[in-house]
Amino acid sequence: MGMSELELPYGRRALKVRVPDANLQGVLLPGHRTVPADEAALLREALARPIGTARLREMVRPGQQVVIVTSDLTRPCPSERLLPLVLDELAAGGVPDDDVTVVTALGLHRRMTAAEMKTAVGTAVYRRLRIVNHDPADCVRLGFTSAGTPVEIFRPLVEADVRVCLGNLELHYFAGYSGGAKAVLPGCASRATLNANHGLMVRPGARAGRLAGNPVRADLEEGAAMAGVDMILNVVMDGHRIVGAVAGDVTAAHRRGCELVAARGSVDIERPADVVLVSAGGHPKDLNLYQAQKALDNAAHALRDGGALILVAECPEGMGNATFEAWLTGGTPAELLARIQQEFVLGGHKAAAVAAVLQRAAIYLVSALPDDLVRRCGMTPFATLDAALAAALNDSGPGARLLVLPYGGSILPQVRPH
């Protein structure tokens, strides 16, 4: 029997696995495009030709207070490569470093340590600028969206004269895509704002790859507009390489960037597989199960009902969210799905998303999580990828069709209509 050796990202390394060729239906990878040898040139081009706005250096003037919002450590945004070029634009417009503050958008994630912020923004920028964590308890209410979401945004962001948002663009399992206005809401919002916005995830249209008619995306963009975003710089990543960049209007530039993501990540398949082997994509996308869930959700689109889904995610920081853990270990999938529709709870929403997959598939998890905890989550733990794959193929029977997604957070399989 012929065998193929594959590698799947796992934390900061890769796990190798031998796959029977007779079972392998395909390996789904994000599409590739020609990338300039100089990433800085790609970024400068985006900043020099913004979409829907004037150039940043033409928008600012001396004396203005500027806030740059960037991602926290759970997002693969290369802030240390983006910030120097944004600062060059601000300096060309007469804005000195003393009038610039960088805010790390946490949502409700934990605060970043000083060492982590230094790594995220780069040593040179860390020494030049004031870097602060977003504080969901220090927010200003600006009003309500048409969906009833209270719009409460981090005070320094509201009080700034100019707001620039950085981020990476990828598929998001209920907001359609990451990036754009999402840096402000939920990135720099209060707990009440996040709960209300994310509560819309149970409504029709809230799914990966969808923008038009997506209630979550519409709500967060309406709310962020109350604070105002003057410019975004969003990038598309291939591992740790920048392969695309857009700058300009918070909506127009974002939509152009989403087109790049869709061109790379949306993949048609002829029919669902019996077994799907998916990696969250390695560090930082598999820091914890809370983050790795996004890859699980994408991979489920490629799996037949009753199939087996193998998730490869190291999870060195454990579950990643206490509410997520309490929900996922505290009820059957049916109970969790009924519960989230009665009362939206942040953290519980991700448990419900996992429950939706568990209702139609077995989940085998290769991770550093304790076996007992994995079982209480309704999943089957495996110490090695080889053992997990052997079990899944055995359970699925002879001739089981296998699909492999090494970068599950960056790809959306869709069954081709016949």
C-alpha positions as CSV (number, residue, x, y, z in Angstrom):
1,M,0.0,0.0,0.0
2,G,1.4,3.4,-1.0
3,M,1.8,5.9,1.8
4,S,2.3,9.7,1.8
5,E,4.1,11.6,4.7
6,L,2.4,14.8,5.7
7,E,3.3,17.5,8.2
8,L,0.8,19.4,10.3
9,P,1.6,22.5,12.4
10,Y,1.5,21.9,16.1
11,G,2.5,24.8,18.4
12,R,5.9,25.9,17.3
13,R,6.8,22.7,15.5
14,A,5.2,20.2,13.2
15,L,3.9,16.7,13.6
16,K,4.5,14.1,10.8
17,V,2.0,11.4,9.9
18,R,1.9,8.7,7.2
19,V,-1.4,8.6,5.3
20,P,-2.5,5.7,3.1
21,D,-2.8,6.9,-0.5
22,A,-5.9,4.8,-1.1
23,N,-7.8,6.8,1.5
24,L,-6.4,10.3,0.8
25,Q,-9.0,12.3,-1.0
26,G,-6.9,15.5,-0.9
27,V,-4.8,18.0,1.0
28,L,-6.5,21.4,1.1
29,L,-4.1,24.3,1.3
30,P,-4.7,28.0,1.1
31,G,-4.0,29.3,-2.4
32,H,-0.7,30.9,-3.0
33,R,0.2,34.0,-4.9
34,T,3.4,35.7,-6.0
35,V,4.8,37.6,-3.0
36,P,7.3,40.5,-3.3
37,A,10.7,39.6,-1.8
38,D,10.4,42.8,0.3
39,E,7.4,42.7,2.5
40,A,7.9,46.4,3.4
41,A,7.4,47.2,-0.3
42,L,4.0,45.5,-0.2
43,L,3.0,47.4,2.9
44,R,4.3,50.8,1.6
45,E,2.3,50.3,-1.6
46,A,-0.9,49.7,0.4
47,L,-0.3,52.8,2.5
48,A,0.7,54.9,-0.5
49,R,-2.5,53.9,-2.4
50,P,-5.2,53.6,0.2
51,I,-8.7,52.5,-0.8
52,G,-11.4,55.0,-0.2
53,T,-9.4,57.5,1.8
54,A,-6.6,60.0,1.5
55,R,-3.1,58.9,2.4
56,L,-2.6,58.8,6.2
57,R,0.1,61.5,6.1
58,E,-2.5,63.8,4.4
59,M,-5.2,63.0,7.0
60,V,-3.3,64.0,10.1
61,R,-1.8,67.3,11.4
62,P,0.5,68.3,14.2
63,G,-1.2,68.5,17.6
64,Q,-3.6,65.6,17.1
65,Q,-3.6,62.6,19.4
66,V,-3.4,59.4,17.4
67,V,-4.4,55.9,18.7
68,I,-3.2,52.8,16.8
69,V,-5.2,49.7,17.6
70,T,-3.4,46.4,17.0
71,S,-4.0,42.7,17.9
72,D,-3.2,40.9,21.1
73,L,-1.1,37.7,21.3
74,T,-3.9,35.4,20.2
75,R,-3.9,36.8,16.7
76,P,-1.2,36.3,14.1
77,C,-1.0,40.0,13.2
78,P,2.6,41.0,12.5
79,S,2.4,44.2,14.4
80,E,6.1,44.6,14.7
81,R,6.3,44.8,10.9
82,L,3.3,47.1,10.4
83,L,3.8,49.7,13.0
84,P,7.1,51.2,11.8
85,L,5.6,52.0,8.4
86,V,2.5,53.5,10.0
87,L,4.7,55.6,12.2
88,D,6.6,56.8,9.1
89,E,3.3,58.0,7.6
90,L,2.4,59.8,10.8
91,A,5.8,61.5,11.1
92,A,5.5,62.6,7.4
93,G,2.2,64.3,8.5
94,G,3.9,66.1,11.4
95,V,2.7,63.8,14.3
96,P,5.5,63.1,16.8
97,D,5.8,59.9,18.8
98,D,4.7,61.6,22.0
99,D,1.2,62.0,20.4
100,V,0.8,58.4,19.5
101,T,-0.5,55.6,21.7
102,V,-0.8,51.9,20.7
103,V,-3.7,50.0,22.2
104,T,-3.7,46.2,22.2
105,A,-7.2,45.0,21.4
106,L,-8.0,42.3,23.9
107,G,-11.7,41.8,23.6
108,L,-12.2,39.8,26.8
109,H,-8.8,37.9,26.5
110,R,-6.3,38.2,29.3
111,R,-4.0,41.3,29.6
112,M,-0.7,41.1,27.8
113,T,2.4,41.3,29.9
114,A,5.0,44.0,29.3
115,A,7.3,41.3,27.8
116,E,4.5,40.1,25.5
117,M,3.7,43.7,24.4
118,K,7.4,44.3,23.7
119,T,7.5,41.1,21.5
120,A,4.3,42.0,19.7
121,V,5.2,45.5,18.7
122,G,9.0,45.1,18.4
123,T,11.7,46.4,20.7
124,A,12.2,49.7,18.8
125,V,8.5,50.6,18.8
126,Y,8.1,49.5,22.4
127,R,10.8,52.0,23.5
128,R,9.4,54.8,21.3
129,L,5.7,54.7,22.1
130,R,3.2,54.4,24.9
131,I,1.7,50.8,24.7
132,V,-1.5,50.0,26.7
133,N,-3.8,47.1,27.1
134,H,-7.5,47.7,26.2
135,D,-9.5,47.7,29.5
136,P,-13.1,46.5,29.0
137,A,-14.0,48.2,32.3
138,D,-12.9,51.7,31.1
139,C,-15.3,52.4,28.3
140,V,-17.5,55.2,27.1
141,R,-21.1,54.5,26.0
142,L,-21.7,56.1,22.5
143,G,-25.3,54.8,21.9
144,F,-27.0,51.7,20.7
145,T,-27.0,49.9,17.3
146,S,-30.2,49.1,15.5
147,A,-29.9,45.5,16.8
148,G,-29.9,46.9,20.4
149,T,-26.2,46.4,21.1
150,P,-24.9,49.0,23.6
151,V,-21.8,50.6,22.0
152,E,-19.2,51.0,24.8
153,I,-15.7,51.6,23.5
154,F,-12.3,52.0,25.4
155,R,-12.0,55.6,26.6
156,P,-8.5,56.4,25.1
157,L,-9.8,55.3,21.7
158,V,-12.9,57.5,22.0
159,E,-11.0,60.5,23.1
160,A,-8.4,60.3,20.3
161,D,-8.4,62.6,17.3
162,V,-7.3,60.0,14.8
163,R,-7.9,56.2,15.0
164,V,-5.8,53.7,12.9
165,C,-6.6,50.0,13.1
166,L,-4.2,47.2,12.3
167,G,-5.1,43.5,11.9
168,N,-4.8,40.3,10.0
169,L,-7.5,39.1,7.6
170,E,-8.8,35.5,7.8
171,L,-12.1,33.6,7.8
172,H,-14.1,34.0,11.0
173,Y,-16.6,31.4,12.0
174,F,-19.5,33.8,12.7
175,A,-18.4,37.3,11.7
176,G,-17.6,36.2,8.2
177,Y,-14.0,37.5,8.3
178,S,-11.7,39.0,10.8
179,G,-10.2,42.5,10.4
180,G,-11.6,45.9,9.6
181,A,-14.0,47.3,12.2
182,K,-13.6,44.2,14.4
183,A,-10.5,45.8,15.9
184,V,-12.8,48.3,17.6
185,L,-15.8,46.2,18.3
186,P,-15.3,43.7,19.8
187,G,-11.6,44.4,20.1
188,C,-11.8,47.5,22.3
189,A,-15.3,47.2,23.7
190,S,-16.9,46.5,27.1
191,R,-18.1,43.1,28.2
192,A,-21.8,44.2,27.7
193,T,-21.0,45.2,24.1
194,L,-19.2,41.9,23.3
195,N,-22.0,39.8,24.8
196,A,-24.7,41.6,22.9
197,N,-22.8,41.6,19.6
198,H,-21.7,38.0,19.9
199,G,-25.2,37.0,20.8
200,L,-26.2,37.6,17.2
201,M,-24.1,34.5,16.2
202,V,-27.1,32.3,16.6
203,R,-29.0,34.2,13.9
204,P,-29.1,33.1,10.2
205,G,-26.3,34.4,8.1
206,A,-23.7,34.5,10.9
207,R,-21.1,32.2,9.4
208,A,-17.6,32.0,7.9
209,G,-17.0,33.7,4.6
210,R,-20.3,35.6,4.6
211,L,-20.5,39.4,4.8
212,A,-23.8,40.4,3.2
213,G,-26.6,39.6,5.5
214,N,-24.3,38.7,8.3
215,P,-26.0,40.1,11.5
216,V,-22.8,40.0,13.6
217,R,-20.7,41.8,10.9
218,A,-23.4,44.4,10.3
219,D,-23.8,45.1,14.0
220,L,-20.1,45.5,14.8
221,E,-19.5,47.8,11.8
222,E,-22.5,50.0,12.8
223,G,-21.1,50.2,16.4
224,A,-17.5,50.9,15.4
225,A,-18.8,53.7,13.1
226,M,-20.0,55.5,16.2
227,A,-16.4,55.7,17.5
228,G,-15.0,56.3,14.0
229,V,-12.1,54.6,12.3
230,D,-9.9,56.9,10.1
231,M,-7.8,54.1,8.4
232,I,-7.1,50.5,8.5
233,L,-4.0,48.5,7.5
234,N,-5.0,44.8,7.2
235,V,-2.8,42.0,6.0
236,V,-3.3,38.5,4.7
237,M,-0.8,35.9,6.1
238,D,0.6,32.7,4.7
239,G,2.1,31.2,7.9
240,H,4.4,34.0,9.0
241,R,4.7,35.7,5.6
242,I,2.6,38.7,4.5
243,V,1.1,37.8,1.2
244,G,-1.5,40.6,0.8
245,A,-2.1,44.1,2.3
246,V,-4.9,46.6,2.1
247,A,-5.1,50.1,3.6
248,G,-7.8,52.8,3.7
249,D,-11.5,53.0,4.5
250,V,-12.6,50.7,7.3
251,T,-15.2,49.1,5.1
252,A,-14.1,49.5,1.5
253,A,-10.5,48.4,2.2
254,H,-11.7,45.5,4.4
255,R,-13.9,44.2,1.6
256,R,-11.0,44.3,-0.9
257,G,-8.9,42.3,1.6
258,C,-11.7,39.8,2.2
259,E,-11.7,39.1,-1.6
260,L,-8.0,38.2,-1.2
261,V,-8.8,35.8,1.6
262,A,-11.7,34.2,-0.3
263,A,-9.5,33.7,-3.3
264,R,-6.9,31.9,-1.2
265,G,-9.1,30.1,1.3
266,S,-12.4,29.1,-0.2
267,V,-12.0,25.6,-1.8
268,D,-14.7,23.5,-3.5
269,I,-14.8,19.8,-2.9
270,E,-16.8,17.2,-4.8
271,R,-18.2,15.5,-1.7
272,P,-17.8,15.4,2.1
273,A,-15.1,13.2,3.5
274,D,-15.5,10.4,6.1
275,V,-12.5,11.6,8.0
276,V,-11.1,15.1,8.2
277,L,-7.7,15.7,9.7
278,V,-7.2,19.4,10.6
279,S,-4.5,21.5,12.3
280,A,-5.4,24.8,13.8
281,G,-2.3,26.1,12.1
282,G,0.2,26.1,14.9
283,H,1.2,28.9,17.2
284,P,-0.5,31.2,18.0
285,K,-3.7,29.7,16.6
286,D,-3.5,26.7,18.9
287,L,-2.5,28.5,22.1
288,N,-5.7,27.1,23.6
289,L,-8.8,25.2,22.6
290,Y,-10.8,28.4,22.7
291,Q,-8.8,29.7,19.7
292,A,-8.4,26.3,18.0
293,Q,-12.1,25.9,17.8
294,K,-12.2,28.1,14.6
295,A,-10.3,25.5,12.6
296,L,-12.7,22.8,14.0
297,D,-15.6,24.8,12.7
298,N,-14.1,25.3,9.2
299,A,-13.2,21.6,8.9
300,A,-16.7,20.5,9.8
301,H,-17.9,21.9,6.4
302,A,-15.9,19.1,4.7
303,L,-17.2,16.2,6.8
304,R,-20.1,14.0,6.3
305,D,-22.6,13.5,9.1
306,G,-21.4,10.6,11.3
307,G,-17.8,11.1,10.3
308,A,-14.7,11.5,12.4
309,L,-12.8,14.8,12.8
310,I,-9.2,14.8,14.1
311,L,-8.1,18.1,15.5
312,V,-4.4,18.8,16.0
313,A,-3.9,21.7,18.4
314,E,-1.2,21.8,21.1
315,C,-3.2,24.1,23.5
316,P,-0.2,24.9,25.9
317,E,-2.4,27.4,27.7
318,G,-5.2,24.9,28.2
319,M,-8.8,25.6,27.5
320,G,-8.3,29.4,27.2
321,N,-11.5,30.5,28.9
322,A,-13.1,29.4,32.1
323,T,-16.7,29.8,30.9
324,F,-15.9,27.9,27.7
325,E,-14.6,25.0,29.9
326,A,-17.5,25.1,32.3
327,W,-20.0,24.9,29.5
328,L,-18.3,22.3,27.4
329,T,-17.8,20.0,30.3
330,G,-21.2,20.7,31.8
331,G,-23.7,19.2,29.5
332,T,-24.5,17.2,26.4
333,P,-24.3,18.8,23.0
334,A,-28.0,19.0,22.7
335,E,-28.2,20.7,26.1
336,L,-25.5,23.2,25.2
337,L,-27.2,24.2,22.0
338,A,-30.6,24.7,23.7
339,R,-28.9,26.7,26.5
340,I,-27.2,29.2,24.2
341,Q,-30.4,30.0,22.5
342,Q,-32.1,30.7,25.8
343,E,-29.3,32.9,27.1
344,F,-26.2,34.0,25.3
345,V,-23.0,33.8,27.4
346,L,-19.6,34.7,26.0
347,G,-17.4,31.6,26.2
348,G,-20.5,29.5,26.2
349,H,-21.0,30.5,22.6
350,K,-17.8,28.7,21.6
351,A,-18.8,25.6,23.6
352,A,-22.1,25.6,21.7
353,A,-20.2,25.8,18.4
354,V,-18.1,22.7,19.4
355,A,-21.4,21.1,20.5
356,A,-22.8,21.6,17.0
357,V,-19.9,19.6,15.6
358,L,-20.2,16.9,18.2
359,Q,-23.8,16.4,17.4
360,R,-22.9,15.2,13.9
361,A,-19.3,13.8,14.3
362,A,-16.8,12.2,16.6
363,I,-13.9,14.5,17.5
364,Y,-10.4,13.0,18.1
365,L,-8.1,15.5,19.8
366,V,-4.3,15.5,19.6
367,S,-3.1,18.0,22.2
368,A,-1.3,18.7,25.4
369,L,-4.6,18.8,27.4
370,P,-5.1,16.2,30.1
371,D,-7.0,13.1,28.8
372,D,-9.7,13.4,31.5
373,L,-10.5,17.0,30.5
374,V,-10.7,16.1,26.8
375,R,-13.1,13.3,27.6
376,R,-15.3,15.6,29.7
377,C,-15.4,17.8,26.7
378,G,-17.0,15.0,24.7
379,M,-13.9,14.3,22.7
380,T,-11.5,11.4,22.5
381,P,-7.8,12.2,23.4
382,F,-4.8,10.7,21.6
383,A,-1.2,11.0,22.5
384,T,0.0,10.8,18.9
385,L,-1.3,11.8,15.5
386,D,-0.6,8.3,14.1
387,A,-2.8,6.7,16.7
388,A,-5.6,9.2,16.1
389,L,-5.6,8.6,12.4
390,A,-5.4,4.8,12.7
391,A,-8.4,4.9,15.0
392,A,-10.4,7.2,12.8
393,L,-9.8,5.2,9.7
394,N,-10.6,2.0,11.5
395,D,-13.9,3.4,12.9
396,S,-14.9,4.7,9.5
397,G,-14.3,1.4,7.7
398,P,-12.5,0.3,4.6
399,G,-12.3,2.8,1.8
400,A,-12.9,5.8,4.2
401,R,-12.3,9.1,2.3
402,L,-9.8,11.3,4.1
403,L,-9.3,15.1,3.7
404,V,-6.4,16.9,5.3
405,L,-6.4,20.6,6.2
406,P,-2.9,21.7,7.6
407,Y,-4.1,25.3,8.1
408,G,-7.7,24.9,9.1
409,G,-8.2,28.4,10.4
410,S,-7.4,29.8,6.9
411,I,-9.5,27.6,4.6
412,L,-13.2,27.1,4.1
413,P,-14.1,23.9,2.3
414,Q,-17.5,24.0,0.4
415,V,-19.2,21.0,-1.2
416,R,-19.6,21.8,-4.9
417,P,-23.2,21.8,-6.0
418,H,-24.1,19.1,-8.5
